[in-house]
Amino acid sequence: MAISQSDLLYKLTGAATHNAAQSDPDASLGSYRASNDVGAGDNNLFDDVTGDEASSGDTEYRAVGFLNNHGSLALTSGKVWIQTDTGNAEDDISFDVEEPSDETTGSIQSIANESTAPTGLGGWSDATSKATGKDFPGTGSDLAAGDWFGLWLRRQISASASAQSAESVTMRCEGDTAA
């Protein structure tokens, strides 16, 4: 059977070991992929922007693990892009990808805190279509069954930003699969 949407999972990072529990989105700062899914709804990855952060400007980072949880099939020719962004000119979400040290049980880099930028990535992207999206990391942009990669997100808030509510970003990871 082909890979279905339910086989493709977004997981928190920051676990102490591969696939260990880690349920705090604020601690999703790289390292090992957690067993916990990224939750649905408001503040599922980033917290609200405080008045001080909006006044002075702020840049924060999070890492999510994208997992092909299918039992046998690879997701081939994979691409990542921003499908929906309800933000405004005072904020920006961009992304990059990172290949783990071992695509099944390895880790990606870990950052000290949410204000520390990850290093050695290929370059932040604001791509909003599959055609302009970033390739999955690794050989041929393929993600074998049981493998994962790191999806880094960067949120930049401009100085003197005004209050906003209900802003969101939907990331899309897509590829081809055998029938």
Stockholm file with secondary structure:
# STOCKHOLM 1.0

chainA/1-179         MAISQSDLLYKLTGAATHNAAQSDPDASLGSYRASNDVGAGDNNLFDDVTGDEASSGDTEYRAVGFLNNHGSLALTSGKVWIQTDTGNAEDDISFDVEEPSDETTGSIQSIANESTAPTGLGGWSDATSKATGKDFPGTGSDLAAGDWFGLWLRRQISASASAQSAESVTMRCEGDTAA
#=GR chainA/1-179 SS CCCCGGGEEEEEEEESSTTCCCCCGGGCSEEEEEEEECCCSTTSSSCCCCHHHHHHCEEEEEEEEEEECCSSCCBEEEEEEEEEECCCTTEEEEEEEECCSSTTTCEEEECSSTTSCCCSCSCCBCCCSTTTSEECSSGGGCBCTTCEEEEEEEEEECTTCCCCCSCCEEEEEEEECCC
#=GC SS_cons         CCCCGGGEEEEEEEESSTTCCCCCGGGCSEEEEEEEECCCSTTSSSCCCCHHHHHHCEEEEEEEEEEECCSSCCBEEEEEEEEEECCCTTEEEEEEEECCSSTTTCEEEECSSTTSCCCSCSCCBCCCSTTTSEECSSGGGCBCTTCEEEEEEEEEECTTCCCCCSCCEEEEEEEECCC
//
